Structure formats: structure tokens, C-alpha cells
Amino acid sequence: MAARAAEMARRAGAKAVTLAGTGPALIAFADRDHRKIATVMELAFENSGVQSRSWVLPLDTQGVV
């Protein structure tokens, strides 16, 4: 199921998708279409019978200030 969600995220425009931590979380990286990618990942999980949720988070480009 995670492999299908990752595949769908890449098809939607994600540059990279990987397990986050020890799982079961996935993280996708993209330069655009963030909400679309999150939605297709959620749908892939839902179609496999797995409840999921997503967050679209901003990228911190400053580091510690």
C-alpha cells in the first residue's frame, strides 16, 4: 500500500518519496502541486483500506536564526 501511495505521488509531481522515520509515515518532496500530491497519496491509502491524513508544510530556508 505504501508503494502504491509513493508511486501515485511521483506521478502527481513529487520529486522524491520515502519512508519517514521507521514508518508507517511517508514524506514527499516537491517544488509545486503540494496539495494535489497529498490528495493522491491519501486516496491511494484509502483505496487500500487504510485511513490516512496529510500535512503540507513550508520549507525552512533560513535555519536557526
N, C-alpha and C positions, 0 to 999 in steps of 0.2 A: 504494500500500500504506500509506503514512503517513497519507494522508487517511482511509482506512478505519479505521485504529487510532485516529485522533483522533475520528472520528465515534462509534465504539464507546465511547470514554472519556467523551464528553459524554453519551451515552445512559445510561451507568452512574453518572453523577452529577458528573463533572468540571465545574467552573465555567469553566475555560479550558484549552486545549491549544495548544501552539505548538512550533515547531522550537527546539531548544536549541543555541546556537552556530551553526555552519554546517551542522549536521546530521551524521550521519543520526539524531541523538537527538531524541526528543520529550520534552516535560515537560508534565505535567498538574497542575493546581491544584484542590484540593477541600477541603471542610471536613469530609467524612466518607467512608466507604466506600473508603478508600485502597487496601487490598489488592484489593478487587473491581475497581477501576478498573485497577490494574496488571495483573491477571489477564486482563481482557478485551482490553487492549492487546496483551499477549503473544500471546493466541490469534488476534487479528486478523493480526498479523505471521506467526505460524505457518501460518495458513490461506493466506497469500500465498507460503509457501515461504521465509520469512525468519526466521532464528534471532534471538532477542532475549533480553534479560534486563531485569529491573526492580529498582528500589530504591524503598522508601517511606522518605522522610527527614523528620525532625522540622523544624518551622519555628522559627527562632531569633527570638524576640520581644524580646530584650534588646540585641542589637547588641554592640559592643565594650565590655567591662567592665574 
